[in-house]
């Protein structure tokens, strides 16, 4: 099983401990490029895909754990764009 498949399977289980690093790794594997939103962007990160719409996410802090609603939004985005 590839890293992509493992991360997607884990994300679809909606774990309570899915990390920002895992999410950014999965987004990059799926063809997204991470960009900062500007010098006043703070912890907001933009992910640009060559074909799919750009998404902007808030990097969690002080913990590195992704909130459940973000996981749901990401899964909906992946399904809508045919990435999963």
N, C-alpha and C positions, 0 to 999 in steps of 0.2 A: 504494500500500500504506500503510495507516494505521500510526501509531506502535505501537498494540497488536499488530497483525499482525507488524510487524518485530521487536518484542521477543519475542513468542511463538516466532517462527521461530528467532531467535537462541538463546533458552533451550533449545529442543528439540534444537539441535545440541550442547548441553552444552559450551560453550566454556570454556576454562581462565581466561578473563579477564572473565567476567560480573561486573559490579559490584553492590554494595549499592544504589547509586542507581538502576540499571536495574531491579533487582528491586522496590524500593519503588515505583517509577514504574508498573511493570506491575501490581503488586497494587492500587494506587490506581485505575488504569484499569479493573480488573476489579471495582471496587466495595468494596474493603477500606478501612478507616480505620485509620491508625496511632495506637496508644496506647502510652504508657509503662507499664511494669509496676509502677510505684510508686517511691518514693524510694530503695529499696534494689535496684531492678531492674538497675542498671548498664547494660550494653549489650544487655540483652534487650528486644526490642520485640514488642508484641502487635498483630496485625492482625485487626480485627473486620469481619466481613461480615454484612449484614442477614439472610442465609439460611444460609450455609455456616458450619461450625464456626470458632471463633477459632483462629488459629495464633500460636505464639510462636516467634520466631527470634532468634538471637544475632547481633548486628551484628559483622561481622568487624573485627579491629583487630590490628596497626596498619595492615595493608593493607585495601583496600576490596573485595577479591575474594571472591566466594562460593565456598565449598568444593563439590566435586563431589557429595558425599552430600546437601547441602542442595538443590542443583539437582534431584537425583533425587526427593527428598522433595516438593519444590514441584510438580514435574511430576505426581507421583502424586496429590497433593492436588487439583490442577486437573482432572485426568481424573476422579477420584472424584466431585468436586462438579459435573461437567458444565460447567466453565468453558472447557475446550478440547475 
